[in-house]
Structure formats: structure tokens, C-alpha cells
Amino acid sequence: MRAITSTVYKFDELSEAAKEKAREWYREGDLGYEWWDTFYDDFARIADILGIDLRQRPVKLMNGKTRYDPCIWWSGFASQGDGAMWEGDYRYAKGSCKKIREYAPNDNDLHEIADGLYQIQKRYFYRVTATSKHRGYYYHEYCMDIDVFCTNENGYEIDNFVHDEEVKDLLRDFARWIYRQLESEYDYLMSDEAVDECIRANEYEFDEDGCSV
């Protein structure tokens, strides 16, 4: 039997080349936690402002209890077909243009979605509704099977509603917006700055070449 001793290093003690290898090791773990959960409350609040009632799905917890998450589905971020989608029902929400500017004053994309939906609703006396369901095997805006409805003053559905595709595009724009928020946060979490901070906070140790020990 023989004992082998080795020297271990904290991240800041590594050479620049070894630091880069340590970062690669950390990124291969793909964060290891559901970092996106913190965004769902914000997405749900914005959906509510726009007039979207997101469906809820049950999630079983390890303690045997159940929580309910909004039906927002996504995949990312480097493959063809990546994107986000949502399931739920849409109807006119009074004051949505003003409320979205109060909630997200600098987000022009959300302002345009709210304004576009409002203009169509106003033209048809606020009787436009829609339903979105998942279709297919992927998760992006074109996996949203959207049915749009508009009724007349007697409550009968209008045939050949001319703004059908426009409403669908605006609702898909919200899914695109969701994906951009997730992608932006993921890019930050994978940045050198954020990775270095996490490595230091967890006090990981490495050999001279930057391999985890």
C-alpha cells in the first residue's frame, strides 16, 4: 500500500487556462436545479394582465403534497425547434394596455402585444376569445393549436373572422417573449461572471489543471 498526496486549489488559485476548464466542468452540469421556476409567477402575472388565463398542471412533491404550475412548456437553447408555448384561454382584459406599461414600463414587446390585442377587441366590441392547446412533440409557438372565436351582439359566432391569424400571431408573440426571457437568463447563468461566482460560493476544489476533485 502506498499513499499519494495531491495539491488542491481554490478557483482563484488556478491559472487562466485551468479556470476555463473549471468553467467547462461546471457548465456540463447544466446548473442542476430548476432555475426557471422563479420566472413562472412573473409570466402568470403578465398573462393575466393581457387577458390570458393559463391552465394549471399538478406537480407531485417529494413530501407527497401537490403544487400547481402554469402550463408553460419550453425547450432550449441550442437546437432547431427550441422555443416556448403556453396553454390556456384568452379574452378581453379591461385596462390591459395601461396595466402592462405600469408593470413593465420598458418592455416595448409586451406593449405591442397588449396594444395589438386591444385594437382588435375594440373593433369587435370586446367579444374576441381564443383557446390554446399543445399540439405535437415539440415546445415552441407553432405547437400552439389556437382556436379564435368572435361573436356578434346576439352571441352567435361570426363566420370567417378576418383577424383570426392576427390574434394567433399576437398570442404566439407572448410565447416568443417568454422564450426570450428564459434564454436571456440562461445565457447570464452560463456567463463567466455567474459561473465564477457559483464556483466560489460552493467552494469547489480543483487540481492544477482545473479538474474537479
DARA-V749166 format. One record per residue. N is the residue number from 1. SS is DSSP state (@ for helix, = for strand, . for the rest). PSI is psi as a letter, one per 30 degrees, with the letter a starting at -180 (none if undefined). D_LAST is the distance of its C-alpha to the last C-alpha in Angstrom with 1 decimal. Layout:
n:N ss:SS psi:PSI d_last:D_LAST
n:N ss:SS psi:PSI d_last:D_LAST
This chain:
n:1 ss:. psi:k d_last:21.7
n:2 ss:. psi:k d_last:19.5
n:3 ss:. psi:k d_last:16.6
n:4 ss:. psi:k d_last:14.0
n:5 ss:. psi:k d_last:12.6
n:6 ss:. psi:l d_last:10.1
n:7 ss:. psi:k d_last:10.0
n:8 ss:. psi:l d_last:7.5
n:9 ss:= psi:k d_last:9.3
n:10 ss:. psi:l d_last:10.6
n:11 ss:@ psi:e d_last:11.8
n:12 ss:@ psi:f d_last:15.3
n:13 ss:@ psi:f d_last:14.4
n:14 ss:. psi:l d_last:13.4
n:15 ss:. psi:l d_last:16.3
n:16 ss:@ psi:e d_last:18.0
n:17 ss:@ psi:e d_last:16.9
n:18 ss:@ psi:e d_last:13.2
n:19 ss:@ psi:e d_last:13.9
n:20 ss:@ psi:e d_last:15.6
n:21 ss:@ psi:e d_last:12.9
n:22 ss:@ psi:e d_last:10.7
n:23 ss:@ psi:e d_last:13.9
n:24 ss:@ psi:e d_last:14.4
n:25 ss:@ psi:e d_last:11.2
n:26 ss:@ psi:e d_last:12.5
n:27 ss:@ psi:e d_last:16.0
n:28 ss:@ psi:f d_last:15.4
n:29 ss:. psi:f d_last:14.9
n:30 ss:. psi:h d_last:18.4
n:31 ss:. psi:e d_last:18.1
n:32 ss:. psi:g d_last:18.1
n:33 ss:. psi:l d_last:21.3
n:34 ss:. psi:i d_last:25.0
n:35 ss:. psi:f d_last:25.3
n:36 ss:. psi:f d_last:28.8
n:37 ss:@ psi:e d_last:30.3
n:38 ss:@ psi:f d_last:31.0
n:39 ss:@ psi:f d_last:33.4
n:40 ss:@ psi:e d_last:35.5
n:41 ss:@ psi:e d_last:37.8
n:42 ss:@ psi:e d_last:38.6
n:43 ss:@ psi:e d_last:39.4
n:44 ss:@ psi:e d_last:41.6
n:45 ss:@ psi:e d_last:43.4
n:46 ss:@ psi:e d_last:44.1
n:47 ss:@ psi:e d_last:45.3
n:48 ss:@ psi:e d_last:47.6
n:49 ss:@ psi:e d_last:49.1
n:50 ss:@ psi:f d_last:49.8
n:51 ss:. psi:g d_last:51.4
n:52 ss:= psi:k d_last:48.7
n:53 ss:= psi:j d_last:48.3
n:54 ss:= psi:k d_last:44.9
n:55 ss:. psi:l d_last:44.8
n:56 ss:= psi:k d_last:42.4
n:57 ss:= psi:k d_last:40.2
n:58 ss:= psi:k d_last:39.1
n:59 ss:= psi:j d_last:35.4
n:60 ss:= psi:k d_last:34.7
n:61 ss:. psi:l d_last:32.3
n:62 ss:. psi:f d_last:30.2
n:63 ss:. psi:g d_last:32.8
n:64 ss:. psi:f d_last:35.6
n:65 ss:. psi:l d_last:37.1
n:66 ss:= psi:k d_last:37.7
n:67 ss:= psi:l d_last:37.3
n:68 ss:= psi:k d_last:39.0
n:69 ss:= psi:k d_last:37.5
n:70 ss:= psi:k d_last:39.6
n:71 ss:. psi:i d_last:39.9
n:72 ss:= psi:k d_last:37.9
n:73 ss:= psi:k d_last:36.2
n:74 ss:= psi:l d_last:34.1
n:75 ss:= psi:k d_last:31.7
n:76 ss:. psi:l d_last:29.8
n:77 ss:. psi:g d_last:29.2
n:78 ss:. psi:g d_last:29.4
n:79 ss:. psi:l d_last:31.7
n:80 ss:. psi:k d_last:35.4
n:81 ss:. psi:f d_last:36.9
n:82 ss:. psi:l d_last:34.4
n:83 ss:= psi:a d_last:36.1
n:84 ss:= psi:l d_last:37.2
n:85 ss:= psi:l d_last:40.2
n:86 ss:= psi:l d_last:41.8
n:87 ss:. psi:k d_last:44.3
n:88 ss:= psi:a d_last:47.2
n:89 ss:= psi:k d_last:50.7
n:90 ss:= psi:k d_last:52.1
n:91 ss:= psi:l d_last:55.3
n:92 ss:. psi:k d_last:56.8
n:93 ss:. psi:j d_last:55.3
n:94 ss:. psi:k d_last:57.7
n:95 ss:. psi:g d_last:56.6
n:96 ss:@ psi:e d_last:53.4
n:97 ss:@ psi:e d_last:53.9
n:98 ss:@ psi:e d_last:54.3
n:99 ss:@ psi:e d_last:51.5
n:100 ss:@ psi:e d_last:48.9
n:101 ss:@ psi:e d_last:49.7
n:102 ss:@ psi:e d_last:49.4
n:103 ss:@ psi:e d_last:46.0
n:104 ss:. psi:i d_last:44.6
n:105 ss:. psi:f d_last:46.9
n:106 ss:. psi:g d_last:45.0
n:107 ss:. psi:j d_last:44.2
n:108 ss:@ psi:f d_last:47.0
n:109 ss:@ psi:e d_last:45.7
n:110 ss:@ psi:e d_last:46.2
n:111 ss:@ psi:e d_last:49.6
n:112 ss:@ psi:e d_last:50.7
n:113 ss:@ psi:e d_last:49.8
n:114 ss:@ psi:e d_last:51.7
n:115 ss:@ psi:e d_last:54.7
n:116 ss:@ psi:e d_last:54.9
n:117 ss:@ psi:e d_last:55.0
n:118 ss:@ psi:e d_last:57.5
n:119 ss:@ psi:e d_last:59.9
n:120 ss:@ psi:e d_last:60.1
n:121 ss:@ psi:e d_last:60.6
n:122 ss:@ psi:e d_last:63.3
n:123 ss:@ psi:e d_last:65.2
n:124 ss:. psi:g d_last:65.3
n:125 ss:. psi:h d_last:65.9
n:126 ss:. psi:h d_last:62.4
n:127 ss:. psi:g d_last:62.7
n:128 ss:= psi:k d_last:59.8
n:129 ss:= psi:l d_last:57.1
n:130 ss:= psi:l d_last:54.3
n:131 ss:= psi:k d_last:51.8
n:132 ss:= psi:k d_last:48.5
n:133 ss:= psi:l d_last:46.8
n:134 ss:= psi:k d_last:44.0
n:135 ss:. psi:k d_last:45.0
n:136 ss:. psi:a d_last:43.2
n:137 ss:. psi:f d_last:39.6
n:138 ss:. psi:l d_last:37.9
n:139 ss:. psi:j d_last:37.5
n:140 ss:. psi:l d_last:39.2
n:141 ss:@ psi:f d_last:42.5
n:142 ss:@ psi:g d_last:44.6
n:143 ss:@ psi:g d_last:43.5
n:144 ss:= psi:j d_last:45.5
n:145 ss:= psi:j d_last:48.8
n:146 ss:= psi:k d_last:51.0
n:147 ss:= psi:k d_last:54.6
n:148 ss:= psi:k d_last:56.7
n:149 ss:= psi:k d_last:59.9
n:150 ss:= psi:k d_last:62.7
n:151 ss:= psi:l d_last:65.8
n:152 ss:. psi:a d_last:69.2
n:153 ss:. psi:f d_last:71.1
n:154 ss:. psi:g d_last:72.3
n:155 ss:. psi:g d_last:68.8
n:156 ss:. psi:k d_last:69.1
n:157 ss:= psi:k d_last:66.3
n:158 ss:. psi:k d_last:67.1
n:159 ss:. psi:k d_last:67.1
n:160 ss:. psi:h d_last:65.5
n:161 ss:. psi:j d_last:63.7
n:162 ss:. psi:f d_last:63.4
n:163 ss:. psi:g d_last:60.2
n:164 ss:@ psi:e d_last:58.2
n:165 ss:@ psi:e d_last:55.8
n:166 ss:@ psi:e d_last:55.5
n:167 ss:@ psi:e d_last:54.4
n:168 ss:@ psi:e d_last:51.8
n:169 ss:@ psi:e d_last:50.4
n:170 ss:@ psi:e d_last:50.1
n:171 ss:@ psi:e d_last:48.3
n:172 ss:@ psi:e d_last:45.9
n:173 ss:@ psi:e d_last:45.4
n:174 ss:@ psi:e d_last:43.9
n:175 ss:@ psi:e d_last:41.4
n:176 ss:@ psi:e d_last:40.6
n:177 ss:@ psi:e d_last:40.2
n:178 ss:@ psi:e d_last:37.8
n:179 ss:@ psi:e d_last:35.7
n:180 ss:@ psi:e d_last:35.7
n:181 ss:@ psi:e d_last:34.5
n:182 ss:@ psi:e d_last:31.5
n:183 ss:@ psi:e d_last:30.7
n:184 ss:@ psi:e d_last:31.0
n:185 ss:@ psi:e d_last:28.6
n:186 ss:@ psi:e d_last:26.0
n:187 ss:@ psi:e d_last:26.4
n:188 ss:@ psi:e d_last:25.8
n:189 ss:@ psi:f d_last:22.7
n:190 ss:. psi:g d_last:21.2
n:191 ss:. psi:l d_last:22.5
n:192 ss:@ psi:e d_last:20.5
n:193 ss:@ psi:e d_last:21.9
n:194 ss:@ psi:e d_last:20.9
n:195 ss:@ psi:e d_last:17.4
n:196 ss:@ psi:e d_last:16.7
n:197 ss:@ psi:e d_last:18.4
n:198 ss:@ psi:e d_last:16.3
n:199 ss:@ psi:e d_last:12.9
n:200 ss:@ psi:e d_last:14.5
n:201 ss:@ psi:e d_last:16.2
n:202 ss:@ psi:f d_last:13.2
n:203 ss:. psi:h d_last:11.4
n:204 ss:. psi:l d_last:8.0
n:205 ss:. psi:l d_last:5.9
n:206 ss:= psi:l d_last:5.2
n:207 ss:. psi:a d_last:6.5
n:208 ss:. psi:f d_last:10.3
n:209 ss:. psi:f d_last:10.8
n:210 ss:. psi:g d_last:9.0
n:211 ss:. psi:k d_last:6.4
n:212 ss:= psi:k d_last:3.8
n:213 ss:. psi:none d_last:0.0
